[in-house]
Amino acid sequence: MDSKEFKEAAISSIEEITNYYETIPTRRVVSSVSPGYLRTLLPQSAPQDPEPWSSIQSDIESKIMPGITHWQHPNFMAFFPASSSYPGMLGEMWSAALNGAAFNWICSPAVTELETIVLDWLAKSLGLPERYLSTGKTGGGGVIHGTASEAIVTVLVAARDKYLRESTAHLEGGGKEEEREDEMMRKRSRLVALASGATHSSAKKAALIAGVRFHPIPVGAETGWALTGRAVGDAIEELRARGLEPFFLAATMGTTDTCAVDDFGGICSAVRELAPGRAGEDGRAGMWVHVDAAYAGVSLMLPEVREMAPLEALLAGEKDEGCPVLSINTNMHKWGLVNFDCSTLWVMNRTHLTDYLTVMPAYLRNQYSDSGLVTDYRDWQIPLGRRFRSLKLWFVLRTYGIKGLQEHFRKGIRLGELFASLVTEEGGKGRDLFEIVTGPAFALTVFRVKGKDREERNRRTKEVYERVNAGGEIYITSTVLGGDFAIRVVASTPFVEEEHVRNAFAILVRTAEEVAKEEGGSG
Amino acid sequence: MDSKEFKEAAISSIEEITNYYETIPTRRVVSSVSPGYLRTLLPQSAPQDPEPWSSIQSDIESKIMPGITHWQHPNFMAFFPASSSYPGMLGEMWSAALNGAAFNWICSPAVTELETIVLDWLAKSLGLPERYLSTGKTGGGGVIHGTASEAIVTVLVAARDKYLRESTAHLEGGGKEEEREDEMMRKRSRLVALASGATHSSAKKAALIAGVRFHPIPVGAETGWALTGRAVGDAIEELRARGLEPFFLAATMGTTDTCAVDDFGGICSAVRELAPGRAGEDGRAGMWVHVDAAYAGVSLMLPEVREMAPLEALLAGEKDEGCPVLSINTNMHKWGLVNFDCSTLWVMNRTHLTDYLTVMPAYLRNQYSDSGLVTDYRDWQIPLGRRFRSLKLWFVLRTYGIKGLQEHFRKGIRLGELFASLVTEEGGKGRDLFEIVTGPAFALTVFRVKGKDREERNRRTKEVYERVNAGGEIYITSTVLGGDFAIRVVASTPFVEEEHVRNAFAILVRTAEEVAKEEGGSG
C-alpha cells in the first residue's frame, strides 16, 4: 500500500467511521451473534497474495460489525462507559503515525515530555495536591498506563518491595545481608494487601500476580458500601494479631458496584496511626495507600465534586510528609472522552516506583538516562515499550477545554439523577415496582424490583434484568450486594441524552410489569 | 468537534502524515532537543476553553516533531525496529473508532473471535506446531499482548502458581489444606526463574514482579552467546543442590545483544529429563519453558529460517505430551510491519493461563462466560480491558499477503548480510578497521573497531559509536559482550535500502579513520 492508496483507504475509512457514529442509535446495542460466528465467515489461513483495501473495508461492515457491542450507543448503560471522541481518534491516528517503542527518553523525547506535562495539566484540573505534580517538591509525577489493572499491579509490586526493604533496613550493612535476605523471604509470605470487599477485582488480581495475600475488608449497606477508617484500623490490628503484615491498601473513589466513595480522611488517620511511614527496629514499615478512582476520579474536574466531604480529605487534608496516599489513578478512557487506553497514575514520589522497578541492561544505557536528568517511563511500568498515548489526552483536553469536559461530566451526573428520580417517583404513578439500592452517584443508579421477600425480589430483579438485555434495546449490567441481586444503570456515555434515559426507564417498567403480571403478583 | 470538523481534521492529518512518511529521510534521525525542551513551549495548564484543530495540528510540526526520534527513518539502525505500515495505521484508526473495553466475549464478540482466528493464521504462517493453535487437540491458542514484557510476566506468574499447585498436589484434600498452604509459602521463597545471561531484561523484570529469584545462566562466545542444554541441566542441578526449585526457563530465538538462537533441542531434552511435566511425591513439578522470539520470531515465516537446526527442533521435534515449551511469543510490532503494540503469545494449553489468572466478580458474570463456550481474554493477561488490536494484524496480513511479508523479511536479512560483508571485506581495501563480533543474524551485525588490546579496542569502539550518534546522520546502539564494547547495526526497518546500508558503513569507516588518525595509530 503506497501513500496514494493509503490516502484513499484512510479517507474512505473516515467517511465510513463518521457514518458509523451518526448511525449508531439505529444499531442493536449488544451484539447478537453466537459463539464462533466469525470462524465460519473467514478463511482458514492468511492469504498468500496481497488483497486490495476495498475487500478488507467491506469485510468490516459485513463481518466485524455484527460482532460489535456498541459502547458509544446511547442505550449502552452497562459496566462503566469506554467513551470515544473525535479528538481521541485523531490522537490514535497520530500516535500510530509516529510509531516507535519509546521506552527511554532519547527514543523520542516528545513522548516522555508531553506525557509529563499533560499529566501535570490533568492533575491540576482535578485539583490534586501539588505533591502529585512532576514540579512539586516531593518529586511526584504522572504516567499513562494502559489500564487501572496495570496501574495497581505496578504500585502493589513497588509497595511490596519498598516495605520489604524498609522493614529490614535495621539489618543493612555489617555483614548481615544473608540474615536480611532470610528475613525478607520470611516476611514475604506474611505480607497482606488490603482493600474493601467492594474494591475492583483488579486489586485481587494484582495481589495474585505479586504473590501476596489479599484481604478484602467487608463493607455493607450501613456505610453505603464504603470503607471506613475504623474498619481499616480493625483489619490491620486483626491481621497483625495473626502474625501477618499489612503493607498496602487500595481505597476507592467510585466502586464498581455502587460508586461508593471510601472515607479517605478516616482511612488516612488509621493508617498514619497504625502504620506510619517510617521503618523501625520493630520490623515494620509504613503502608502504601493507593487510591483507585478509575471511573469517578475524572469528575474531580468539577468543584462541586471536590467539595464532597471524603474527597476534600483526600485532596487537601494531608501534609505531604505524613500522607500515606502514595498513588492515585483514574481512567480518562472511561468517562473522560479519551479513547481506550489511557489510565493516568500519579505518585507522590517517583523514586517509589523507580527504586523498585528499574532493570538496566547494557543495550539500554545512554548518556541521557545516565545523566539522571530525564524520565525513562519504562521504570514506572511493567512493559518496556510504550505508545504515544499522551497525544490523545492532549488533543482531548485542548479540543474540549476544561469547560467542555466539565459540561460533559455534569450532563452524566444530571442524567443519573434523572434516572434515579424516575425510579423513586414511579411509585407515585400507581406502580410501585422498583426501589433504589444506592445512588445516584456519578451517573450510576443501582436499584431492584420490589418483592415481598428477598427470594421474590431477587428472582424478579434477575428476570427483569435478563429479559431487558435479551430484548437488546438497551444494555445494562447487574451486581450482587450482600446477597441481593441488583441492576446497575450508568448514564454517562457521550451520546446519551434525556430521551434515552426516559426510554430505558420505560423499557424497565414495561418489563417489570410483564414479569409481575406473569407471576400474578402486584410487583 | 462534530463529524464535519472531524472529517476535515482527519483528512488534513492524513495529508500531513503521508507527507511526513515521504520526507522522513530529510529529517535528523535522532531528536537533538535538550531535556525539558517541551515545557518551555507549552502552557502551564490545560486551556479552559476549546481550541480549534488547526492550532493543535500546527503544534505537532512545530513542537512535537523536534522531539521525535524517527523510528521509520532508513538510517534508524538502533535497538530493534518498531516498524510501521499504512495498513497498520488503518488498523489503529478502526480500533479507535470501535472503541470499547472488550474484556469479555460479549463486550464485542468480534474483538475476541478475530484475535483467535488471526493468531491461528499467524501461527500457521510461522510453522508453529498444531499444539499452539486454538483448534489443536491440546487446547492451545494465541492472544495479543501489548509487549513481550507483559507476555513474559503473565506466563511466569502462571508458571509460578502452576508449579506451586502441582508440586503440592500430594497434600490435596484429607484436611491437609493448612499444611499445603505452609508448604506453598515455603516453596515460594525457593522458586527460581532461569534464563541465559543474554536473555532480554524483561525476564529479570518479570521475576522481580512475580517476587521470585532470577538466575541468569552465563553464556559466552564459545557457544555464539546461545544457551545450551548442558548449561541448563547443570544450572538445574546446581540450584537444586542449593535447596532451590527451578520452575521456569526463558529460552530465546534472537537475543537482543547478538540475535543468538538458543539450542532448543538440547534445552528441551535437559528439561524433560530433569523436570518432566508431572507432579510427584518428591514435591517437584515440571518446568515451564517459554520461548522469547520477540524480534526474530516473525522471520519463521521463511522456510529457510525454519530449517535452521535449533529452530527445527523447536518447531517439530517434540511430542505434544512431552514438550516443555508451554508458551511462545513474538512481536509483530518489531520487524513485522504491525504498528506498536502487537505482541503475539501462544500457549500449548489455555488452561495453563486461565486456571491461574481468573478472577470473577459478580459484575463481570454473564451467560456466555458462564457457559464456558467463549474465550474471555481477560483471563489470559494482566489487564482487564483490551483494545481491538487484531484488526491491525488482520489488515497487515491481508494487505501484504504472506508473500509480501516474506519479501520484507528477506530484504532485511539480505541487507544485514550486505552490511556484514562490508565489515568483513573492508580489510581488503587497505583499511583494517573493524572486526565482526557476531552475525549477520536476522539483519543484525555486531562488530567492533580493531585495536592492539582490549583497552584500545574498547576505547576506540566506544569513541566511534558516540561520535556517529552525535553526528546524527544514522542512529545505532551498542552493547557489552564479555567485557568487550561492541556496536550493533540492524538493517530491518521498512524503508532501509542498500544505499542506506552503504552510507551507514561509509560513515562508520570515516569516523573510525578519524579516531585512528587522532590517536596516531594504525587502527
Interface residues (C-beta under 8 A of the other chain):
Chain A: M1 D2 S3 E5 F6 K7 A9 A10 I11 S13 I14 E15 I17 T18 Y20 Y21 E22 V30 S31 V33 P35 G36 Y37 L38 R39 L42 S45 A46 P47 Q48 D49 P50 E51 W53 S55 I56 I60 K63 I64 M65 P66 G67 I68 T69 W71 Q72 F79 A82 S83 S84 S85 Y86 P87 G88 M89 L90 E92 M93 W94 S95 A96 A97 L98 N99 G100 A101 A102 W105 I106 C107 S108 P109 A110 V111 E113 L114 I117 V118 W121 L122 K124 S125 G146 T147 A148 S149 E150 V153 V157 R160 D161 M185 R186 R188 S189 H200 S201 S202 K204 K205 L208 I209 A210 G211 V212 T256 D257 H333 N339 F340 D341 Y356 L357 V359 M360 P361 A362 Y363 L364 Y368 S371 L373 V374 I382 P383 L384 G385 R387 L391 W394 F395 L397 R398 T399 Y400 G401 I402 K403 G404 T477 S478 T479 V480 R488
Chain B: M1 D2 S3 E5 F6 K7 A9 A10 I11 S13 I14 E15 I17 T18 Y20 Y21 E22 V30 S31 V33 P35 G36 Y37 L38 R39 L42 S45 A46 P47 Q48 D49 P50 E51 W53 S55 I56 I60 K63 I64 M65 P66 G67 I68 T69 W71 Q72 F79 A82 S83 S84 S85 Y86 P87 G88 M89 L90 E92 M93 W94 S95 A96 A97 L98 N99 G100 A101 A102 W105 I106 C107 S108 P109 A110 V111 E113 L114 I117 V118 W121 L122 K124 S125 G146 T147 A148 S149 E150 V153 V157 R160 D161 M185 R186 R188 S189 H200 S201 S202 K204 K205 L208 I209 A210 G211 V212 T256 D257 H333 K334 N339 F340 D341 Y356 L357 V359 M360 P361 A362 Y363 L364 Y368 S371 L373 V374 I382 P383 L384 G385 R387 L391 W394 F395 L397 R398 T399 Y400 G401 I402 K403 G404 T477 S478 T479 V480 R488
